[in-house]
Amino acid sequence: MITFSSMALFSVFGRNPTGARLERVLASPNYRDGVFQNLEPTTIGVEGAPVYKVLWDVMRKPANTRPGRAMPSVQTDLKALPDDRVSIVWFGHSSYLLKVYKRTILVDPVFSGHAAPFPGFAKAFAGTGVYDTDKLPDEIDILLLTHDHFDHLDYRTVLRLKDRVGHIVTSLGVGSHLESWGFDMGKVTELDWWEEWRGADLFMMATPARHFSGRSLKRNQTLWSGFVLKMGGHDFFLGGDSGYGEHFKEIGRRCGPFDLAILECGQYGKYWPKIHMFPEQVVQAARDLGAKKLMPVHWGKFSLALHPWNEPVKRVVMEAGRVGQHITVPMIGQPVVLGHFYPNSDWWDLE
């Protein structure tokens, strides 16, 4: 059993690129002045906002940033998902499993109960820990890691999956963390924006996103991406983290339309308006992509911002209804079945 130890205390941070990987990073058109760059000028916070004010507000989070009672969920046997359809199962925040007929793709799994390097910080909501690695299919064909932030790349979770994953696809530079944790690098593909990887029956491409990276004080040494997945006659956009920008229109023009876009919706706020989307922007991004269906994620498990915990879903559903964007919002563990079942009850009204 993997436990938190003094060794894990340091290992959890991973390692920034060195050697041949660093040479590839330095050659990237998206790397300048010692860091990866966004396509549009992007500040992580608000210029002029005093650090003490931001920290004070974060330490005094309103009570409604967390639900008043345990989150509801659906118990689904992930090892018995049918082979004759496409199922998507959300685990809260940005973790989800795609079963595309007989193949499985796991995205940004975080099952350690927190979204920080140390236990006790950024703790998951009550009721969201109903799934763990033991409930996943015995073999995962593809593990997709969009970027290296702790709420997307979870040290304990990926270690548990090390011997069960057929291949890992991630953003350029992120493989350095995996290599430091003992992963077989012959099974890891790192992509720069617009680079592609083809498996026996699938196509994946990394696409631009408007965000940042880093597991320590030195930021933007690894890349952050969205991903196009074409598989089984279906087209998916798996968004990772991104603020709104013109890149969504370009992705839609090059790669769309999409049967389903899974986009971040949550952890936004006045202090970081460029690196996360507000709910109304999520709907616009889905329209830019040409998404037939939108599934909002990056909410419902961790409180990483100052808004009420269920404000993102309320606002995104309202905006989707206003403009006619089809949307599905499943409970944790409740399968979305492409072309057959798109959950959409108001289950988030817990109070």
Secondary structure as GFF3:
##gff-version 3
##sequence-region A 1 351
A	DSSP	alpha_helix	6	11	.	.	.	ID=ss1
A	DSSP	alpha_helix	19	27	.	.	.	ID=ss2
A	DSSP	beta_strand	31	32	.	.	.	ID=ss3
A	DSSP	beta_strand	35	36	.	.	.	ID=ss4
A	DSSP	alpha_helix	51	59	.	.	.	ID=ss5
A	DSSP	three_ten_helix	63	65	.	.	.	ID=ss6
A	DSSP	three_ten_helix	78	80	.	.	.	ID=ss7
A	DSSP	beta_strand	86	90	.	.	.	ID=ss8
A	DSSP	beta_strand	96	100	.	.	.	ID=ss9
A	DSSP	beta_strand	103	107	.	.	.	ID=ss10
A	DSSP	three_ten_helix	133	135	.	.	.	ID=ss11
A	DSSP	beta_strand	140	145	.	.	.	ID=ss12
A	DSSP	alpha_helix	155	161	.	.	.	ID=ss13
A	DSSP	beta_strand	165	171	.	.	.	ID=ss14
A	DSSP	alpha_helix	175	180	.	.	.	ID=ss15
A	DSSP	three_ten_helix	185	187	.	.	.	ID=ss16
A	DSSP	beta_strand	188	191	.	.	.	ID=ss17
A	DSSP	beta_strand	196	198	.	.	.	ID=ss18
A	DSSP	beta_strand	202	207	.	.	.	ID=ss19
A	DSSP	beta_strand	226	231	.	.	.	ID=ss20
A	DSSP	beta_strand	234	238	.	.	.	ID=ss21
A	DSSP	alpha_helix	247	255	.	.	.	ID=ss22
A	DSSP	beta_strand	260	264	.	.	.	ID=ss23
A	DSSP	alpha_helix	279	289	.	.	.	ID=ss24
A	DSSP	beta_strand	294	297	.	.	.	ID=ss25
A	DSSP	alpha_helix	311	323	.	.	.	ID=ss26
A	DSSP	beta_strand	336	337	.	.	.	ID=ss27
###
